Amino acid sequence: MVDVMFVAVDGSRVSARAEPGSRLLEVAQNAGMPLEGTCEGQMACSTCHVIVSPDWFGKLPPASEEEEDMLDLAAGVTRTSRLSCQIQLTEALDGLAVRIPGVVRDMQIG
């Protein structure tokens, strides 16, 4: 199992466990995090944007050009921002910590 720590908008911490191979988006949603994932992980929106802890950011595979383009549409992007639908959990990511951004952009509303 892979442990993930989510830091919610209010600063509370929520732990979750998932099988290796799980996508971070589904793990976050199952843990009650407010990540919309409008495109259902097809990388056609930025509503699953998370901010990865700097300690963990370098351990992730680099973002694709398409992911970088989608992040340009996300609100509150930082240097360690990623789309959670593009992060597949592995045993090497056991203990991953991510923060839910304080601002979200609902692509269905605009």
Protein Blocks (a to p, Z undefined) as FASTA:
>chain_A
ZZdddddfkopacdddddehiafklmmmmnopacfklnnonopacklcccddfklmmmpc
cddfklmmmmmmpghiafkbccfklpccdfklgoiacdddfbdcdfknZZ
